[in-house]
Amino acid sequence: MKSKSFIIQLFPLMFWGFSLLIMGSCQHKPEWRKLSQTIQNQLDSIVKVDSIPGLTLSIRFENGQEILLSSGYSDWESKTKMYKDQPMFSGSVGKTYVAAMILKLEEEGIIDIHRKVSDYIHDSWFDSIPNSKEITIEMLLNHTAGVPEYVYFDQIWNQVHENPEKIWSVHDRMFVLLNQKPTGKAGKQFGYADSHFIILGYVIEKVTGKTYYELLKEKIMIPFHLDHTYFANKRTFKDLPSGYTVHQEDMKFPAKITQNHTYYFNPQLEWTGGGVISTVSDLTKWACILYNGDFINPLSVKKMTTPTRFNTGLFENAKYGLGSIVGKSDGIDHWGHTGFVPGYLTFMQYIPKYKFAIAIQINTDDRNKGAVIRQFINKTKLNIIQELK
């Protein structure tokens, strides 16, 4: 999900910790203990200097061993500490599940990503969506369809403020786009929009006859034991930390957008634009499952991680594949996604050459703090790789 002034950037996030868990035989590797303590000390310093409320961090290795950290507060005012695997909204990281589901359906012969979307959606309103007659499934996946971003329309947020409990249909979200001008010619330029993935969610439900969340649970969450991944389709979650937003003026949100584990509005608005609450431990598990080819086959992984030729505006000149950000920092390739939901930032990254994953969640959406963390994660990746050599 994006605010009107916030374009999703790749925020490699890493953080600080009062609490630390090193799982598996990592307990017996002195270099991991030393590195973990170094990470924790550096994160503590970043949190203190940059006034970040709280965060969680997971680093997962090929053999399943995991470093799990947390620091700061789940609620700043009461000084309630953030625990190691506290779930948060993961925002657009949820697009990786949607893209994987589409590619799995293609493997099963149900969808062809090169076919036009109009072959799968026959609703009359879809004819009025910009570029509706030209766009393919693949263009939606790589954000080259040219469909405008529905969350940039004031009508959407007016309804959010008027009725925070509102349950949104696909048409409720898409009606603001009817007969609008496209942001570009179909397939000719990159233009990130949650709208693309809302349409993909509708395609998934049309061709399977099941809800997206039913399929997510059936095909991914249960078989791969993502036991701490939840549907973001209600306002109150037992362990949801308080979220702090900087979007008080432009989006009229309260500074503390989550109070007493209850979010300001129904996050079901986001749906297949993201639509998931998760822990960092489940996120690194998912990254390894996805990019190692355990859910979709290696050919599909290659499709997912092959970027378009278009410039994206993402940080460090990162490119975009099919529901995945494809980047390189310090000569090191990484695949994954970042996520923004008002009050929260998430980063999930997989390093294919060295087969480890990093996920970080933070309970503020201040992207200036994310810039500091971006530098930190790049340095930390280099330290991890040095230990793995």
C-alpha positions in Angstrom: 0.0 0.0 0.0 1.2 3.5 -0.7 0.4 7.0 0.4 -0.2 9.7 -2.1 3.3 11.1 -1.5 5.1 7.8 -0.9 6.4 5.7 -3.7 7.5 2.3 -2.6 11.3 2.3 -2.5 13.6 -0.6 -1.6 14.4 0.0 2.0 16.9 -2.5 3.1 16.2 -2.4 6.8 18.2 -3.7 9.6 17.9 -3.0 13.2 18.9 -3.2 16.8 18.1 -5.5 19.6 17.6 -5.9 23.3 16.7 -9.5 22.6 18.5 -12.1 20.5 17.9 -15.7 19.5 20.3 -17.8 17.5 18.7 -21.0 16.5 20.1 -24.4 15.5 23.8 -25.1 15.5 24.5 -21.4 15.1 24.7 -21.5 18.9 28.0 -23.3 18.5 29.5 -21.1 15.9 31.6 -18.4 17.6 31.6 -16.2 14.5 27.8 -16.0 14.4 27.7 -15.1 18.1 30.2 -12.4 17.5 28.5 -11.1 14.4 25.1 -11.2 16.1 26.4 -9.1 19.0 27.9 -6.7 16.6 24.6 -6.3 14.7 22.8 -5.8 17.9 25.1 -3.1 19.1 24.9 -1.3 15.8 21.2 -1.5 15.7 20.9 -0.2 19.3 22.9 2.7 18.2 20.8 3.4 15.1 17.6 3.2 17.1 18.8 5.6 19.7 20.2 8.1 17.3 17.2 8.0 14.9 14.4 7.6 17.4 12.9 4.5 15.8 10.1 3.1 18.0 10.7 -0.7 17.6 11.8 -3.4 15.2 12.2 -7.0 14.5 14.9 -8.7 12.4 15.4 -12.3 11.0 18.4 -13.6 9.1 17.8 -17.2 7.8 20.4 -19.4 6.3 20.1 -22.2 3.8 20.2 -24.9 6.4 17.3 -23.2 8.3 19.4 -21.7 11.0 18.2 -18.3 12.0 19.3 -15.2 13.8 16.3 -13.4 15.4 16.6 -10.0 16.9 14.2 -7.4 18.4 14.7 -4.0 20.0 12.9 -0.9 21.0 9.2 -0.7 21.8 6.0 -2.1 20.5 4.4 0.9 22.2 6.5 3.9 22.7 4.4 5.7 25.3 4.1 2.8 27.7 7.7 1.6 26.9 6.4 -1.9 26.2 9.3 -3.8 24.6 9.0 -5.3 21.1 9.4 -9.0 21.3 11.5 -11.0 18.8 8.8 -12.3 16.5 6.0 -9.8 16.9 3.8 -9.6 13.8 3.3 -6.5 11.7 1.7 -5.4 8.5 4.1 -6.4 5.7 2.6 -4.1 3.0 3.6 -4.8 -0.6 5.8 -7.7 0.4 2.4 -9.5 0.0 2.8 -9.0 -3.7 5.3 -11.9 -3.7 2.5 -14.3 -2.6 0.2 -13.0 -5.3 2.8 -13.3 -8.0 3.8 -16.7 -6.9 0.1 -17.8 -6.9 -0.3 -16.6 -10.5 2.9 -18.4 -11.6 1.7 -21.6 -9.8 -1.6 -21.4 -11.7 0.4 -21.0 -14.9 2.3 -24.1 -14.1 -1.0 -25.9 -13.6 -2.2 -24.8 -17.0 -5.0 -22.5 -15.6 -3.5 -19.2 -16.5 -1.2 -18.0 -19.3 0.6 -14.8 -18.3 1.0 -13.7 -21.9 -2.8 -13.7 -22.5 -4.8 -10.5 -22.1 -6.5 -9.9 -18.8 -9.8 -9.4 -20.7 -9.7 -13.1 -21.4 -10.3 -13.8 -17.7 -12.4 -10.8 -16.6 -15.6 -10.3 -18.4 -17.3 -7.8 -16.0 -18.6 -4.7 -17.9 -16.8 -2.3 -15.6 -13.5 -3.7 -16.6 -13.9 -2.3 -20.1 -13.6 1.2 -18.6 -10.3 0.5 -16.9 -7.4 2.3 -18.7 -5.7 0.0 -21.2 -8.1 -2.8 -20.4 -8.1 -4.1 -24.0 -4.3 -4.3 -24.3 -2.9 -5.4 -20.9 -1.7 -8.9 -20.2 -1.3 -10.8 -16.9 2.5 -10.3 -17.3 2.1 -6.5 -17.6 0.2 -6.4 -14.3 2.8 -8.5 -12.6 5.7 -6.3 -13.7 3.8 -3.0 -13.4 3.9 -2.0 -17.0 0.1 -2.1 -17.6 -0.3 1.6 -17.2 -3.3 1.4 -14.8 -3.4 4.4 -12.5 -2.9 4.0 -8.7 -6.3 3.8 -7.0 -5.0 4.9 -3.6 -4.0 8.3 -5.1 -7.6 9.3 -5.4 -9.1 11.3 -2.6 -12.5 9.5 -2.9 -10.9 6.4 -1.5 -9.5 8.1 1.6 -12.6 10.1 2.2 -14.5 6.8 2.5 -11.8 5.4 4.8 -12.2 8.3 7.2 -16.0 8.2 6.9 -16.3 4.5 7.5 -13.1 2.9 8.9 -14.9 -0.5 9.1 -15.7 -0.6 5.4 -15.3 -3.9 3.6 -14.0 -3.2 0.2 -15.0 -5.0 -3.0 -12.8 -5.0 -6.1 -15.3 -2.5 -7.8 -15.2 -0.3 -4.7 -11.5 0.1 -5.2 -11.5 0.3 -9.0 -14.4 2.6 -9.6 -12.2 5.7 -9.3 -10.2 4.5 -12.3 -13.1 4.1 -14.7 -12.5 6.1 -17.8 -9.4 7.7 -16.5 -6.3 8.2 -18.6 -3.6 5.5 -18.4 -0.3 6.4 -16.9 1.4 5.1 -20.1 1.1 2.8 -23.0 0.6 -0.9 -22.0 3.9 -2.7 -21.8 6.0 0.4 -22.7 7.0 1.8 -19.3 7.2 1.0 -15.6 4.6 2.5 -13.3 4.1 1.0 -9.8 0.5 0.6 -8.8 -1.4 -1.5 -6.2 -4.2 -1.4 -8.8 -2.3 -3.9 -10.9 -2.3 -6.4 -8.1 -5.9 -5.8 -7.1 -6.8 -6.8 -10.7 -4.5 -9.9 -10.4 -6.4 -10.9 -7.2 -9.6 -10.7 -9.1 -8.2 -12.9 -11.9 -7.1 -15.5 -9.3 -10.6 -15.7 -7.9 -12.3 -15.8 -11.3 -10.2 -18.7 -12.6 -10.2 -20.8 -9.4 -13.7 -20.1 -8.0 -12.1 -19.6 -4.6 -11.2 -16.5 -2.6 -7.6 -15.4 -2.7 -7.2 -15.9 1.0 -8.5 -19.5 0.8 -5.9 -20.3 -1.8 -3.1 -18.6 0.1 -3.9 -20.7 3.1 -4.4 -23.9 1.1 -1.4 -23.7 -1.2 1.2 -21.7 0.9 0.4 -21.1 4.6 -0.6 -24.6 5.6 1.8 -26.8 3.5 4.8 -24.6 4.3 3.9 -24.1 8.0 3.8 -20.3 7.8 2.1 -20.4 11.2 2.6 -16.7 12.0 1.3 -15.3 8.8 -2.2 -13.8 8.9 -4.8 -12.3 6.6 -4.9 -8.5 7.0 -8.6 -8.3 6.7 -9.7 -6.9 10.1 -8.7 -3.9 12.3 -7.8 -5.6 15.5 -4.9 -8.2 16.0 -3.9 -9.5 19.4 -0.2 -8.8 19.1 -0.1 -5.9 16.6 2.3 -3.3 17.9 1.5 0.4 17.9 2.2 2.0 14.5 3.5 5.5 14.1 2.9 7.5 10.9 4.3 10.7 9.4 1.3 11.0 7.1 -0.8 13.2 9.4 -1.2 16.2 7.0 -1.3 14.6 3.6 -3.6 11.6 4.6 -5.2 13.0 7.8 -4.1 10.1 9.9 -3.4 10.3 13.7 0.3 10.1 14.5 -0.3 6.9 16.4 -2.3 5.0 13.8 -2.6 1.7 15.8 -3.8 1.9 19.4 -4.4 -1.0 21.7 -3.7 -3.4 18.8 -6.5 -1.8 16.7 -5.7 -0.1 13.4 -7.2 3.2 12.3 -9.0 1.7 9.4 -9.8 -1.7 7.9 -6.5 -2.9 6.2 -8.7 -5.2 4.0 -8.5 -2.2 1.6 -5.1 -3.3 0.6 -6.1 -6.9 -0.2 -3.8 -8.4 -3.0 -1.8 -5.2 -3.1 -0.3 -6.6 0.0 -2.8 -8.0 2.4 -0.7 -9.9 5.0 0.4 -9.6 8.6 3.5 -11.6 9.3 6.5 -12.1 11.6 10.0 -11.6 10.3 10.7 -15.3 10.9 7.9 -16.3 8.6 9.0 -13.8 6.0 12.6 -15.2 5.8 11.1 -18.7 5.7 8.8 -17.6 2.8 11.7 -15.9 1.0 13.7 -19.1 1.1 10.7 -21.2 0.0 9.9 -18.9 -2.9 13.3 -18.1 -4.3 14.7 -21.6 -3.8 12.0 -23.0 -6.0 10.1 -25.0 -3.3 6.7 -23.5 -4.2 7.0 -22.5 -7.8 9.5 -24.4 -10.1 12.9 -23.0 -11.0 11.6 -21.8 -14.4 9.0 -19.7 -12.7 11.5 -18.4 -10.3 13.6 -17.3 -13.2 10.6 -15.5 -14.7 9.9 -13.8 -11.4 13.4 -12.6 -11.0 14.0 -11.5 -14.6 13.5 -7.7 -14.6 12.0 -5.6 -17.3 14.2 -3.2 -19.2 12.5 -0.1 -17.9 13.8 2.2 -15.2 11.8 2.1 -12.0 12.9 4.9 -9.8 13.7 2.4 -7.1 16.7 3.0 -4.9 20.1 2.0 -6.2 18.6 1.6 -9.7 16.9 -1.6 -8.7 14.7 -3.2 -11.4 11.4 -5.0 -11.2 10.5 -8.6 -12.2 7.2 -10.3 -11.6 6.1 -9.2 -8.2 9.7 -9.0 -7.1 12.3 -6.2 -6.8 15.5 -7.3 -8.5 18.5 -5.3 -7.2 22.2 -5.2 -6.7 24.2 -3.5 -4.0 28.0 -3.7 -3.6 28.0 -6.2 -6.5 25.6 -8.5 -4.7 22.3 -9.5 -6.3 19.2 -9.6 -4.2 15.5 -10.5 -4.8 12.5 -9.6 -2.7 10.2 -6.7 -1.9 9.6 -3.9 0.5 6.3 -2.9 2.1 4.6 0.2 3.3 1.4 0.4 5.3 0.8 3.6 7.2 2.6 3.2 10.5 4.9 0.3 9.3 7.8 -0.5 7.0 8.9 -4.0 6.0 11.8 -5.3 4.0 12.3 -8.8 2.7 15.4 -9.8 0.8 17.0 -13.0 -0.5 20.6 -13.3 -1.6 20.6 -16.0 -4.3 24.4 -16.5 -4.5 24.8 -17.1 -0.8 21.3 -18.5 -0.1 20.3 -16.5 2.9 17.4 -14.2 3.6 16.8 -11.1 5.7 13.5 -9.6 6.8 13.0 -6.5 8.9 9.9 -4.8 10.2 9.6 -1.5 11.9 6.6 0.2 13.5 7.0 3.6 11.8 6.6 4.6 8.2 9.2 7.4 8.3 11.3 6.8 5.1 14.1 9.1 6.3 14.8 6.6 8.9 14.7 3.9 6.3 17.5 5.6 4.4 19.8 5.2 7.4 18.8 1.5 7.7 19.4 1.0 4.0 23.0 1.8 4.4 23.2 -0.4 7.5 21.8 -3.5 5.8 24.2 -3.3 2.9 27.1 -3.3 5.3 25.6 -6.1 7.3 25.2 -8.3 4.2 28.8 -7.9 3.4 29.7 -9.0 6.9 27.5 -12.0 6.7 29.0 -13.0 3.3 32.5 -12.6 4.7 31.6 -15.1 7.5 30.1 -17.5 4.9 33.2 -17.6 2.8 
